[in-house]
Amino acid sequence: MSTVMLVENQPLMGDGLRRLLEQDRHQVVAEASNRQDALRLCREHRPEVVIIDLEIAGLGGLDMLRRLRSSHGGVKLLVYSAQEPGLYAARSRQSGADAFVSKFEPLSELKVALAAVLRGHSYFPREVARLEVNQDKGALQQLSERELTVLQLLGQGLSNKDIAEQLSLSYKTVSTYKARLHEKLAVSNDFQLLEILRQHGLADEEPVDSPTLNAEQDMLRALLDAAPSPMFVRDLQGRLLMCNRLYLAHAGKSFADIRDSLLEEASWVSPALRQRCSDRYRDAVQWQEPFMVEGVLEEEGAPITVYVWCLPYRNAAGELIAMLGGMRYLGERDDLLIELRHQGAQARLLSQLKSQTLATVRRAVAANLAVFQEGLAAVVQQADKVAIEHAVNALRPSIEDIHRHLEKLDELLELDDHSVPREAHDLGHLSADILAPLIGDLGQKGCAVELNLGTFRPAWINVRQYQQLLESALEHLQRTLQPTQIFLHVHSSILPRGYVCLSVELSPWSSNVAADNWTYARLQRLLLLMQARVRVVESVLRIEVDLPAALSAP
């Protein structure tokens, strides 16, 4: 029937079009997905018809049409695109196209248009004729082709740098086009530009496939669009469901490229930060809690410190259905830091109140026991001393057990002593000194410890709490599993803003706890006091504590 060249940037769509055309006995002589290949292949194969998508890489589709028309006057140009027909059909005709068919129309429409152009006719939507007759001077009609192309690419979430690379322009030129867009469209920021695009159906929408979020989509969309920083919505497995334009601009990708991607697949973030975010995300979903992770990103060659945060998102029934999150630059979070400091002070106050309450309980129990013992002593002096003494002796183990529990309670109360200051230490030397006697004691009990001390940085640390943390962890493990060998890995890493992360990994680990396991209670209390992050993965306990870095240590 005819020879056809396809210019399509979606491989699946190109494959489907080729099969459709071959079924109608057309011959597809070439396929291209970018400007260079399209111009070269059209020159080499001389097709009768070029079916072109306006969203191609390397150049705006309207510019592509104009170049094909100027270099190949006899070729038929049929635009087959998902762009808004009310605007792009008329522009395509002005740029030299012979036909325009929307991808949202039935495939039969494409066949009719192809037959029309092969017979020498044009084929455009009826709106084009009305636009040309009325000479509509609406907001977007006043833009030049290059300005419209830049606006379209902004709608796809591309940054100025990405647009400059795609259109082979300088960064300054793209900035000039954006300034013209702001002036012609009477807007003051990029959010208003994107709203105009959405009103005209030109912005990439982000449909949500998750049934649990369908009822929430409009509210979430409004929340994301109004946010002054990158934000996203992910399902409980971590797959990306929605995001705003700032997130796409930061990623440097379109939503189609990253939709359903996981946190660990975010290639624009460092591997270390990806892994930390992914681990904390799984924990947050499991415990249905918010989290915050601090890290460093590279932006235009300069390191920028950011917070990545997530909050549980629930439906009207209170069920967790997704996680709402985003990124916040440190320079933008002074108010947040003040709030966090306030919350930290409140938490410390609650901890002290809890300690005072426990102390009160301890004194009351001890006083009652003293009265009880005095009463028993008086009973012993009564008649039938043999029977009474037998009964009292039966009570003595219980009394002694209560005293032991009170001693353990005293130990827990001592942990809340906030008067012990932090000291600057080389964490490697400190860990080795603390662990040496503990490893020796375990060896006497028939348990070998394989110790791996990694790289370390000097940091400020509460030595007593750290020592008790290691003692409690090893003691709990020995009591619950009684292993013959323990693997212990201790190391540190640098964090932004002058902090060091101290990591302790211990295996094998068991979370089984007896009702009277004071060692585990002490361990939990220490983890809380040290504000540690804890994970148990495949019988490996991982503890991370953020400490202020020290310039030097004794």
VOZA-394175 format. One record per residue: x, y, z of N, C-alpha, C in turn; residue in one letter. Coordinates in steps of 0.001 Angstrom, whole numbers, plus 500000, padded with zeros to 6 digits. Atoms other than C-alpha are relative to their C-alpha. Example, Ala and Ser with C-alpha at 12.3 -4.5 7.8 and 13.67 -1.06 7.14 Angstrom:
REM VOZA-394175
500890498810500000512300495500507800500900501200500000A/499180498810499940513670498940507140499230501090500730S/
END
This chain:
REM VOZA-394175
500828498792500000500000500000500000500865501261500000M/499147498822499911502573502603501120501184499698500904S/498840500124499112505948503031502807499871501033501119T/500250499157498832505827504455506331501232499987500901V/498983499922498954508394505674508866499315500438501289M/500572499675498700507513505787512565501008500801500821L/499197499230499057508874508451514939499245499951501330V/500732500295498759507804507202518385501011499698501101E/499028500195498920509612507343521737499623498899500978N/500416501116499151507662504500523372500100498699499205Q/499794501239500774508916501070522153498737499158499855P/501211500818500077505655499290523007498998500601499021L/500910499340500936503601501861521125500496499842498571M/499450500177501339505962501673518159499782498594499469G/500212501384500421505701497897518081498550499758499618D/501418500163500318501907498059518174499614500665498695G/500304499303501249501757500624515366500548499232498794L/499426500765501117504088498576513184499138498790499659R/500852501169500259501922495472513587498684500406499345R/501258499520500570498771497465512837500173500380498537L/499763499574501379500254498990509685500287498811499090L/499689501176500816501630495660508454498769499161499723E/501254500714500246498193494082508887499218500632498861Q/500669499299501105496866496736506477500887500097498760D/499109500134501163499724495878504051500834501251499717R/499036498915500134501714499055504662501375499456500371H/498634500435499701505505498676504784500691501038500878Q/499274499117499091507301500174507791501481499889499650V/498623500059500506510708501058506323501023500468501024V/499047499498499012512240502762509382499243500424501252A/500550499549498720511651503618513046501049500841500715E/499082499112499286513181506454515076499349500447501296A/500502499525498709512879507732518622500592501357500383S/499406498704499696514866510993518411500228500788498711N/499860499089501133515635513935516147501031499519498995R/498917500360500900518952512753514717499620498813499120Q/500364501192500768517679509324513709498852500291499040D/501154499707500861514414510728512321500436500708498716A/499548499267501178516134513196509973500856499116499091L/499111500858500802518754510665508876499217498890499294R/500739501114500590516345507765508289499011500472498933L/500919499473501018513867509938506415500765500315498712C/499171499707501170516672511046504116500437498709499296R/499522501246500590517884507464503585498888499186499344E/501053500922500468514528505655503094498911500676499172H/501000499268500790512340508371501505498601499403500135R/501336500579499834509039507111503010498932500918499420P/501122499187500479505716508246501647499332500747501150E/500669499406498833504318508929505127500898499857501223V/499343500072498697505940509777508461498931500189501069V/500921499896498861503799509059511534500842500395501209I/499104499408499008505268511207514295499271500332501293I/500472499595498673504711511618518018500692501307500360D/499407498713499649505248515172519270500939499914501192L/499156500135498805506891513906522488501201499122499692E/498798500755500336510256512822521113501190500617500702I/498804499535499302513694513085522687500880500832499080A/498994499235500728516198515702521608499490501255499349G/500539498816500669513841518290520108498496500001500185L/501443499937499935510292519536520440499372499471498724G/500654500607501159507856517765518147499632500992498921G/500363498994500996506734520973516462501216500426499181L/498770499711500728510326521832515557500356498856499065D/499721501183500815510722518290514259499151500013498728M/500887499903501162507722518751511976500522501028498999L/499549498922500884509068522012510591501255499599499229R/498768500412500676512481520495509799499734498911498966R/500343501040500981510991517445508122499314500614498781L/500704499381501124508719519647506023500962500779499116R/499082499194500798511545521950504954500988499143499215S/499004500833500682513912519098504018499381498925499110S/500671501046500787511349516653502554498594500492499648H/501260499356500337508616518662500869498896499048499576G/501042500887500508506806515688499284499489498984500988G/500408501028499060506509513489502364498718500427500718V/501212499739499246503160513199504152500312499867501491K/499709499993498564503397514077507871498702499840500790L/501198500297499211500778512505510144500400499979501480L/499693499931498567500936513484513813499047499071500751V/500788500923499166499777510730516190500514500175501423Y/499444499557498722500132512138519697498941500045501085S/500897499883498849498653512263523180499836501444500454A/500123498594499631498979516057523293498586500501499738Q/501341499445500083495861518203523628499671500436498568E/500321499652501404494232518352520144499579501459499841P/500495498641500120492575521712520854501098501026499817G/498893499073500152495992523336520950501018499504498978L/498889500504500802498497521068519216499600499610498582Y/500402500315501370496421520115516170500232501205499093A/499813498787500795496414523712514943501487500329499851A/498568499727500087500096524171515780500701499018499063R/499408501000500893500943520941513965499744500372498543S/500334499604501380499151522166510857500856501183499563R/499173498847500318501024525475511005501462499606499771Q/498612500450500133504319523541511297500211499065498827S/499842500789501216503623521523508141499375498627500017G/500623501321499951501639518463509267498830499927499037A/501151500242500877499059516922506917498811499438500767D/501091500605499233497015515264509648500388499977501474A/499786500116498550496596515085513415498938499054500547F/500904500950499351495093512162515336500440499848501447V/499695500180498582494900511942519115500122498511500334S/499842501386499577496116508731520736498830499517500851K/501168500385499221492948508804522804498813499626499106F/501041500399500952490868508251519652500144498511499668E/499892501401500425490060504707518406501030499846498878P/499004500247501043492680503120516127499416500166498604L/500633499825501314490171503269513301500172501427499500S/499806498601500392490642507062513354501358500174499321E/498678499933500608494348506594512578499972499429498581L/500087500599501332493524504331509639499319500939499013K/500706499060500873491074506884508222500912501165499630V/499100498879500260493634509696508581501102499603499030A/498946500464500891496347507625506881499482499864498570L/500588500127501339494052506818503969499766501373499375A/500278498656500511493144510511503657501268500673499474A/498776499318500448496722511797503450500594499303498782V/499499500699501191497657509087500923499234500411498746L/500794499518501143494835510417498690500211501491499762R/499702498579500211496238513948499021499160500942500814G/500842499139499162493792515229501652500670500242501356H/499574499774498616494414516719505089498938499431500931S/500936500599499053492814515319508216500301500572501384Y/499823499369498692492410517414511362498670500019500746F/501248499893499224489888517642514216499238501257499621P/500826498855500365487021520056513708500410501257500751R/499598498829499220488413522278516448501018500862499267E/498953499247500689491279523277514153499388501048499095V/500647499047500908489000524872511601499403501166500783A/500596498923499203487164526791514319501071500938500550R/498920499162499477490447527991515793500543500931498929L/499437499184501071491718529181512429499032501088499567E/500990499000500398488442530953511647499911501108501046V/500190499036498925488112532599515038501284500697500408N/498711499419499611491870533302515428500048500228501517Q/500027499946498541491626532486519124501341500495500544D/498789499437499411494115534573521099500059499678501493K/499963500420498605493875532606524348501411500011500541G/498721499908499288496666532362526863501115499264499281A/498932500788500609498620529586525152500172500295498516L/499905499732501436497857530705521589501019501097499688Q/499074498887500248500113533746522020501458499568500096Q/498621500451499820503201531617522690500617499575498679L/499281500505501173505840530881520078500157498489500127S/499844501454499959506567527289519152501060499589501017E/498946500357499060509782527257521173499542500224501446R/500522499756498658508046528815524194499025498904500405E/500943501066499702505303526221523963500728498685500284L/499203501206499761507920523458523746500615500018501394T/499410499881498662509679524743526876498930499800501069V/501098500164499047506334524956528678499588498539500117L/500362501421500003505507521405527658501016499177500796Q/498964500749499287508840520107528984499979500306501497L/500178499681498584508305521969532248498860499185500593L/501131500802499550504987520171532493500340498546500210G/499551501378499818506857516870532245500934499863501203Q/499173500057498802508842517790535365501478500206499762G/498579499820500290512144518619533624500506501308500601L/499353498795499476514539521115535179500528500849498850S/499413499135501029516079524067533306501196499334499331N/498805500666500529519280522070532909499617498890499028K/500433501095500874517449519064531430499409500534498696D/500600499410501202515469521274529029501091500542499086I/498900499469500796518669522982527900500717498885499242A/499332501123500659520279519614527149499128499404498898E/500878500631500981517235518251525327499809500860498757Q/500230499104501140516770521333523123501292500598499443L/498693499489500443520520521979522662500085501521500148S/499949498571499698520195525414524259500876500214501229L/499252499686498786522152527187526955499028500124501172S/500818499865498794520907527256530532499383501401500072Y/500486498623499948520587531058530266498838500221499035K/501087499844500981518418530800527136498702499406500523T/501202500619499433516002528413528847499414500890501097V/500480499083498966515796530814531802499285501195499380S/500656498890500691514927533590529346498614499597499508T/501309500488500447512132531478527841499030499898501177Y/500874500095498832510771530822531336499528501382500434K/500397498634499639510794534549532088498921500516499048A/501024499588500971508841535167528864498669499314500296R/501231500733499673506335532478529846499294500635501190L/500594499350498830505817534123533232499320501311499598H/500540498701500401505264537479531534498761499847499135E/501129500143500938502955536312528710498781499365500663K/501112500701499358500864534067530954499598500648501317L/500354499209498809500778536612533803500035499151501268A/499823500794498783502093534247536481501297500430500665V/498822499586499256504704534739539180500895498847500425S/499176501143499594505967531196539782499663498789499142N/500166501200500826506276527737538252498751499212500373D/501230500698499622503352526352540259498817500499499175F/501089499449500799501014528717538408500127499582498536Q/499803500529501357502575527646535102499429498594499873L/500474501384500042501835524021535925498486499930500108L/501452499987499903498269524895536879499368500336498650E/500499499685501336497747526475533444500115498774499098I/499830501217500789499143523329531840498923498982500336L/501001500991499604496808521152533870498601500403499516R/501304499534500460493796523310532979499786499723498515Q/500090500260501434494594522796529289500278498538499660H/499781501426500247495229519072529744501370499668499464G/498665500222500563498928519384528909500985499453501017L/499078500490498976500512518366532216499816498511500193A/500069501428499706501389514775532979499210499794501278D/500727500370498805498802513459535377500553498705500532E/499440501170499351499677510740537791498874499151500551E/501102500801499518496842508212538020500452499028501064P/499703500934498920496710506017541081499230498712499751V/500631501280500258496044502342540452499495499334501265D/500358500655498761495709501419544129498550500291500357S/501408499760499649491985500931544952499865500701501338P/500115499408498672492654501986548542500200501500499984T/499719498565500050493734505456547398499072500756499064L/500844499321500975491073506197544793499186501114500629N/500830499003499344488861508025547257500830501154500555A/499139498989499400491837509979548589500785500786498951E/499089499472501005493404510942545249499917501515499876Q/500136498553500190491992514458544892500624500775501155D/499444499308498844492917515459548422501521499897500027M/498559500171500029496412514004548093500634500843498901L/499480499196501096496912515710544738500081501468500398R/499986498608499560495959519068546217501100500244501029A/498954499864498981498281518480549165501378500026499370L/498694500061500647501230517549546940500274501253499170L/499808498827500856500692520433544524500267501265500809D/499824498802499187500559522978547345501299499992500795A/498785500124499178503739521712548996501145500819499407A/498864499206500499506797524016548731501281499189499842P/498824500858500101509184521045548677499597498679499365S/500335501284500637509411517629546949499215499094500944P/500823500912499197506720515227548182499551498826499146M/500426501205500708505494511735547288499036499200500866F/500838500975499307502998509019548200500438498620499524V/499586501371500326504131505373548331499093499002500703R/500820501024499367502251502163549034500783499314501106D/499380500626498839503055499855551928501204499159499633L/498793500693500460505667498030549820501081500981499560Q/499020498986500365507413501334549025499929500438498554G/500107499609501406506243501694545395499412501406499878R/500433498623500192505767505269544151498632500040499323L/501344499869500549502082506091543582499738501407499459L/500221498612500396502076509889543343501204500829500431M/498980499049499564504501512804543543499682501352499375C/500226498680500580504584516521542854501119500351499020N/499055499601501046506512518432540193501410500241500559R/498684499763499411509300519414542567500757498690500191L/499352501306499862509990515736543216500525499522498644Y/499563500405501340510133515023539469501198500835499543L/498877499136500389512416518023538922501276499584500724A/498825500432499236514727516799541662500537498677499466H/499573501298500535514762513287540201500535500122498581A/499567499840501384515315514612536672499365498996499073G/500678501018500800512801512113535300498525500334499900K/501447499858500095509196511953534141499339499008500943S/500703500913499095506555510291536284499901498602499405F/500089501318500643506222507507533720501272499183500227A/498725500706499818509914506669534239500155499421501397D/499760500434498618509722506303538024498753499491500696I/501222500506499382506134505256538634500194498555500448R/499902501335499397505924502149540872501425499635500415D/498618500302499596509694502413541582500105500022501520S/499765500089498565511025501610545063501026501043500436L/499030499029499481513104503842547317501425499610499649L/498636500420500300516183501711546701500345500132498523E/499755499806501425515795502394542963500155501480499634E/499867498560500248516094506188543350501459500315499669A/498595499895500428519314506510541321500579501388500215S/499485498651499810519582510287541924500422500238501463W/499609499917498592520222509591545646501175499059500222V/498830500834499734523469508164547030499580498620500490S/500362501363499565523453504367547641499820499890501506P/500100500099498540524031504826551381498681500583500499A/501255499376499572521074507201551765498803499182499526L/501090500860500490518878504952549596499764498835500956R/500137501154499133519603501982551846499430500392501358Q/500517499553498708518982503939555044498513500312499920R/501422499657500164515671505287553731499164498739499818C/500742501233500249514586501860552518499821499204501292S/500093500730498729515380500218555875499017500679500950D/500894499291499091513610502930557860498563499960499506R/501355500055500550510619502812555495499312498701500405Y/500594501285499636510066499095556123499665499948501488R/500278499962498565510354499634559863498778500867500298D/501101499074499746507953502584559758498656499381499616A/501240500673500408505342500545557864499633498917501009V/500264501093499062505713497613560244499437500531501320Q/500429499465498715505325499779563347499002501142499850W/500969498940500282503018502319561671500382501295500723Q/499465498828499337505173505229562801500705500894498983E/499249499108500900506784508310561182501496499811500178P/498549500032499851510503508617560571500618501169499252F/499221498953500638513164511101559530501415499493499796M/498624500410500289516513510388557851500741501188499411V/499184498889500500519239512981557295501077499465499068E/498987500451500951521583512691554310500486501141499129G/499391499002500879523611514512551681499693499648498548V/500264500168501424522585514978548023500927500913499210L/499212499168500912524563516315545087499054500751499072E/500841499201500886522876519188543262500872501013499286E/499142499147500825524743520864540390501421500019500544E/498630500150499545528019519557541809500266500410501428G/499808499545498622527464520928545318499220499102500955A/500717500838499023526572518817548389498957500810500750P/501090499347499283523249519712550004499445499005501012I/500515500852498948522051518297553315498476500115500048T/501457500017500009518397517254553380499488499016501050V/500726500979499205515905515459555573499006499292499083Y/501048500796500656513858512643554055499063499538501104V/500949500311498943510677512141556060498800499240499447W/501209500734500386507595509908555984499025499974501168C/501066500091499008504264509852557807498985498945499559L/501065500951500364501631507081557925498773500756499495P/501219499399500540498553507912555825498869498986500146Y/501096500924499695495267506362556960498713500451499316R/501300499668500569491802506174555441499018500372501100N/500998499554499027488562507200557132499768498969501096A/500182501059499004488423503840558912501209499845500918A/498823500084499165491845504435560467501015498972499549G/499086501026500497493579501788558325501174500649499283E/498811499509500697497132502407557140499942499549498540L/500116500345501413496936502560553341501192500483499177I/498859499481500767500079504472552289500897500791500941A/499081499130499257503025506580553425500176501289499210M/499834498679500594503176510308552714501356500540500432L/498655499570499642506700511670552546500527501091499107G/499389498967500811509087514168551090501425500286500453G/498640499576499673512431515932551299499948501470500405M/499977498622499509513225519112553150501447500441500163R/498647499485499883516396521171552809500215500555501405Y/499717499552498642518102521963556082499817501504500149L/500143498550499914518113525665555282498571500459500147G/501405499637499946514306525593555211499326499503501273E/500660500656498893513719523884558524500345500564501369R/499699499413498697514647526324561288498817499857500955D/501177500134499141511089526339562600499814498556500451D/500142501412499656511043522544562484500981499605501098L/499005500311498981514255522347564517499568500535501364L/500480499435498741512785524646567147498915499112500596I/501072500872499529509719522421567357500561498685500518E/499409501252499553511867519308567615500718500168501335L/499355499755498714513918520845570402498968500077501123R/501058499897499004510700521687572227499467498609500346H/500482501352499759509456518121571785501035499180500767Q/498956500710499272512825516809572985500009500367501476G/500059499574498605512592518895576141498807499380500708A/501176500638499418509086517564576728500256498529500276Q/499716501421499817510305513995576259500903499777501211A/499132500140498838513088514493578789499239500230501301R/500805499743498816510594515952581259499141498787500345L/500815501189499758508287512949580819500841498864500550L/499115501052499510511248510626581354500329500214501473S/499691499719498606512143512373584600498790499758500890Q/501215500262499230508518512248585777499789498511500195L/500132501451499896508459508534585022500970499451501048K/499008500447499022511634508060587057499544500327501421S/500481499621498670510139509961589979498856499107500447Q/501110500890499664507018507822589811500510498631500436T/499440501303499639509042504616589855500671500054501377L/499362499859498692511035505910592816498958500012501112A/501073499975499008507801506630594686499439498609500250T/500493501375499873506538503120593975500992499156500792V/498982500781499306509831501668595172499975500269501507R/500008499657498576509677503558598492498763499433500693R/501229500511499403506064502543599081500075498491500218A/499885501456499876506776498852598429500974499644501115V/499014500280498955509859498915600637499412500253501392A/500617499700498701507880500538603464499003498908500389A/500965501071499709505128497924603202500703498712500405N/499258501202499653507682495140603287500571500091501416L/499460499822498641509232496601606434498922499743501051A/501120500242499073505839496641608183499653498516500043V/500325501422500082505167493107606956501005499162500798F/498971500739499286508479491862608361499887500204501518Q/500175499752498568507879493540611734498821499199500539E/501166500781499566504477491883611911500322498526500122G/499625501408499956505922488489611138500883499707501212L/499134500196498836508563488941613808499176499923501281A/500862500042498815505819489623616350499234498686500088A/500742501259500017503894486535615243500875498855500493V/499084501076499628506947484357615743500094499855501526V/499876500026498542506947485291619419498758499422500675Q/501229500532499419503428483893619897500117498503500257Q/500048501442499696502399480389620992500056499178498722A/499877500955501110502767477314618786501058500486499014D/498929499407500782506053478621617596500438499137498831K/499546500886501083506835475569615483499181500250498740V/500868499799501166503841476052613198500191501387499391A/499850498639500508504285479790612975501340500173499292I/498690499885500621507991479517612266500042499302498655E/500049500699501290507256476992609522499328500878498936H/500705499136500954504809479393607868500854501187499583A/499164498834500308507209482297608137501146499616499066V/498898500441500865510062480307606630499543499777498568N/500530500180501355507830479488603678499851501332499272A/500158498682500606507326483232603101501319500690499689L/498733499309500152510987484169603292500492500058498544R/499533499896501398511886483247599628499256501078499211P/500767498978500718509082485468598354500453501393500385S/499543498684499539510246488357600487501362500331499392I/498673499774500576513820487913599308499903500299498507E/500180499755501436512596487779595704499524501426499756D/500474498621500135510763491072596185501162500971500179I/498834499143499798513963492602597527500896500012498761H/499158500047501202515867491400594452499395500852498879R/500653499175501027513285492994592180500153501484500307H/499802498595499649513582496220594112501416500459499679L/498618499656500361517340496146593598500114500235498492E/499997499803501454516780495731589858499322501316499629K/500680498733500253514349498627589963500921501175500302L/499007498956499690517060500705591632500987500170498850D/499061499925501119519390499825588770499390500764498818E/500664499282501094516830501031586225499886501484500302L/500104498589499635516342504247588150501337500715499835L/498678499391500143520088504855588129500306500360498547E/499755499700501410520029504790584336499512501386499630L/500561498682500307517978507992584385500787501137500634D/499167498955499409520773509878586122500591500848498874D/499578499128501107521227512809583698501225500844500361H/498858499188499581524148514235585652501310499496499415S/498775500547500566526701511947583960500248500655498644V/499769499273501261528274514049581163500563499076498923P/499334500696501103529389512900577743501484500351500006R/498563499781500094533112512537577151500460499705498573E/499451500241501337535189512681573966500888498754500046A/499257501250500025536535509232573086500214499537498567H/499832500779501221538009507284570221499117498763500155D/500995501051499812535096504885569752500585498602499838L/499376501304500177537362502051568608500701499533501266G/499295500359498769539599502117571682499017499775501144H/500982500131498933536609502629573983499259498665499900L/500715501267500188534728499654572482500874498815500371S/499092501109499685537777497407572757500194499863501508A/499799500044498550538326498358576421498767499452500717D/501227500472499344534679497720577347499776498520499724I/500335501367500401534396494438575451501011498971500494L/498969500976499612537662492837576601499576499154501204A/500416500845498873536409491739580079498709499226499729P/501243500693500302532955490865578725500256498762499157L/499656501150500842534448488599576060500695498923500836I/499343500963499130536626486985578726499006499218500839G/501023500678499199533608486196580929499212499010499152D/500747500908500876531744484681577989500845498779499640L/499121501125500311534770482557577139500029498980501113G/500023500914498866534733481079580638498693499200500052Q/501283500704500048531098480110580036499873499135498748K/500019500852501181532030478273576827499468500663498751G/500504499272501173530992480977574369501113500866499418C/498977499211500681533508482373571864499361501202499301A/500495498780500637533080485911570504500935500378498855V/499238499527501157534232486839567002499752501493499864E/500136498551499957534838490594567272500635500631498767L/499505499265501164535211492849564225499821501488500275N/500032498561499769536100496472564948500363500710498702L/499770499303501260535758498680561861500692501332500213G/499417498663499896536811502258561237499208500842500997T/500649499214498954536076504816563929500409501465499905F/499762498561499894535838508553564490499835500413501460R/500214499513498638536196510457567793498607500596500142P/501349499485499774532824511349569317499768500194501487A/500413499779498618531172512563572496498968498941500363W/500857501121499651529518509665574334499909499860501511I/500177500355498599528086508712577731500569498594500178N/499284501284499925530572505937578563499229498976500819V/500700500955499145528510504388581345498805499375499266R/501145500537500742525411504064579165500450499038498910Q/499504500870501072527439502587576283500475498664500570Y/499528501234499386529100500061578608498826499126500437Q/501156500766499549525771499026580124499191499462498815Q/500688500476501195524264498755576637500632498711499480L/499315501200500473526917496254575519499850498854500994L/500167501040498990526716494357578820498609499378499929E/501374500500500009522915494074578649499715499159498762S/500244500739501233522877492945575016500640498618500050A/499306501289499930525480490209575571499400499098501078L/500590500799498926523900489101578856498652499422499576E/501302500503500466520436488845577297500176498867498997H/499764501041501005521792486844574387500460498696500671L/499493501183499298523637484485576731498883499290500762Q/501080500608499203520538483929578884498947499333499137R/501097500523500817518084483315576034500437498873499066T/499574500992500998520094481361573434501121499088500485L/498807500723499558523221480223575279500816499494498797Q/499275500414501209525129480218571954501444499622500330P/498585500350499841528582478699571552500911501008499310T/499214498973500669529714481547569293499121501206499708Q/500698498736500232528696485200568998500823500827499018I/499350499125500973529467487544566098499647501450500343F/500199498616499585529932491193567048500811500918499095L/499345499050500910530708494005564592499663501411500475H/500179498624499528531209497582565813500781500925499077V/499315499034500867532017500521563535499258501329500058H/500648498686500026531178504180562915500105500586498602S/499991499308501292530434506442559947499650501468500222S/500212498558499883530288510188559340498596500349499517I/501310499469500372526900511931559232500119501508499754L/499949498551500229526077515493558088499924500782501306P/500129499025498922526280518510560383500716499570501275R/499144500268498860529017517164562650499556498874500906G/500411501155499199527581513836563795500698498743499503Y/499425501306500306528952510297563897498962498934500348V/500933501104499738526803507160563622500802498804500516C/499376501184499402527969504380565979499083498802499762L/500808501178500339526752500954564752500529498771500725S/499679501261499330526678497694566719499114498918499395V/500745501116500571525673494450564985500356498735500775E/499807501147499119525192491339567116499149498837499512L/500741501194500399524201487803566114500629498760500643S/501440500082500261522598485412566682499215500752501066P/500791499211499064519801487379568342498619499393500157W/501345500473499708516547486372569994499246501093500729S/500838498998499338513709488689570974499081499374501032S/500811500651498975512151486121573305500375500562501367N/499755499339498716511750487716576730499182499318501078V/500711500531498844510870486093580061499348501147500770A/500753498963499293508447487945582303500878500777500978A/499154499339499003511179488706584860501389500330499455D/498695499741500599513978489457582394500364501474500174N/499607498623499728515354492626583979501119500450499076W/498927499639500922518345492507581642499432500603498721T/500625499482501222516093493020578618499338501351500279Y/500609498719499636514206495790580450501055501096500068A/498922499026499939517515497519581161500491500353498599R/499576499745501374518545497123577501499033500943499299L/501000499134500624515281498682576311500111501434500524Q/499905498671499405515680501562578747501226500744499472R/498787499383500517519225502222577563499835500436498549L/500244499643501398518175502188573912499164501270499904L/500836498797499978515518504773574749500800501224500422L/499222498865499507517897506978576709501034500466498979L/498973499645500986520544506857573965499402500378498650M/500713499663501247517881507539571276500527499169498837Q/499438500912500994519098504499569381498924499523499024A/500859500643501002517598503055566192500335498506500005R/499797501438499845517111499288566339499290499251498875V/500594500890500993516517496662563657500455498574500292R/499655501421499914516410492872563818499673499376498653V/500175500585501327516932491237560416500721498659499965V/499437501344500109517438487483560056500960499703501153E/499273500336498764518613487008563666501237500871500226S/498905499049499776520994490012563474499411501261500626V/500410498767499336520497492855565947500915501129499533L/499230498834500446521581496228564538499561501212500798R/500257498807499189521824499248566852500801501153499414I/499323498808500511522641502745565544499720501167500934E/500115498847499105523298505761567757500748501172499364V/499372498795500540524013509286566466500644500782501133D/499234499318498965526729511049568503500665501250499423L/499269498815500480528261514537568244501468499655499746P/498603500282500335531623514319566504500929500852500863A/498971499289499239534750515314568448501217500222499114A/498818499722500805537813516952566933501138499059500343L/498952500918499563540094514739568971499525499287501250S/500357500770498815539967512184571772501269499630500739A/498816500360499236542371511332574614500446498578499700P/
END
